[in-house]
Amino acid sequence: MSELSRLRWRCRRGMRELDAVMVYYLDHRYGEASAEDQAAFRQLIECQDPEILDFLTGRALPRGEALQRVVEVIRTGYRP
């Protein structure tokens, strides 16, 4: 299984809304992201759904500059 296929599978969440934003980032931003931001995205998809939701809604701030950057790109860059 390729790295992108594995990441796409990990983007499948329990909430359809999270699926949409995570896959959108993977399809439109991940490839052009820095290695540090790609690592932060891989870290993000290992988090539990409630924690990701808190990050994306601004109820919690992720730890680490790269993770904060990726969350902000996801929050502001999603275009359905």
Secondary structure, 3 states (H helix, E strand, C coil): CCHHHHHHHHCCCCCHHHHHHHHHHHHHCHHHCCHHHHHHHHHHCCCCHHHHHHHHHCCCCCCCHHHHHHHHHHHHHCCC
